[in-house]
Amino acid sequence: MSDDTADDQPTQTGDLGDMPAPDTEPREPNPGGVDARPEAETNIPADLDPQDNPATEDQPDELQEGEDTETEATQESDSGDVAPEDESPA
């Protein structure tokens, strides 16, 4: 090797040059596209209550009420378990 090639390679001499300036990339946009809400200090659940959802402000109260799920299957009965002969064969 000649002395000319050693001068062309700064890494062999230990001189790496100036450090690059650090920079940060912009943040990712909020997920949800046009329906996205700006980030808040508190966590917001995926399914908003009708009272908290800004898209339902102009709807009548009947549409904001919860669904009636009272059925015989959801009501507790005092009888307890079903007799084995009355139980479904499945």
N, C-alpha and C positions, 0 to 999 in steps of 0.2 A: 504494500500500500504506500501511496505517496502522501505527502503532507497536504496536498491540495484537496483530497477527498475527506480528510479529517475536518477541514474547515467548513465544508459544505453540510455537515451533519451536526447540528447543534445539540442533539440529544446525547451524543457521545462525550461532549464536553461538560454536560450537566446544565447548560443554559436552555431552559424550556420556553423562554419568552414571557411575555406578560400573561397574567391570569385573566381569563375571560370574566366579564362582569356578569354576576348572577341576575337572572330575571325570572319572574313568575308568569305562568300562563294564566289566561282568564279562566274563571270558574265555569263549570258546566251549567247550562241553564236548568231551571227547575223542571223536573219531569212532569209530563202531563200536557205539553204543548199549549194550545190556546186556553185550556181549562186549568192551567197551573195557577196556584195561588203563590204569592210571594212568601219566602221563608219567614216563619214567625219564631218567636222565642220558645214556644211550646210545640210539642208534637201534635199534629192533626191526624186523626184516624182517616183511613181511606174512604170509609162511608160516613159522610157527615150526617148529623141529625138534621131533620128538616128545618129546625129553628136556626141552625148555624149555616145552612147552605144558602149562599147568596142567590143561587139560581131559582130558589123556590119562594122568594119574598112576595111575588105577585100572585101566588096561587091561593085559592080559597082554603079556608081552614079545614074543610072536609078532606082535602087531599093531603094535608099535613098530619092528619091523625094516623096513629098506628093501626096495623091490621089486626082484626079480631081473630085470635087463634084458639079461642075456647072451644074445645071439642070434647067428646067423651073420652078420647084417648089421652088428652092432656090433663083432664081433671082427675084429681086423686079421689079414690073411692075408699070407703071404710071396710069394704068386704075383703080386701087383701088379694091373695093369690086366687087364680082361677082353678077350679077342680080339674084334675088331669083328663077326665073324659070330655070336658067342655073345651079343652085346649085344641088349637089347630094342629093337624098331623104334621105340618111342616116343621 
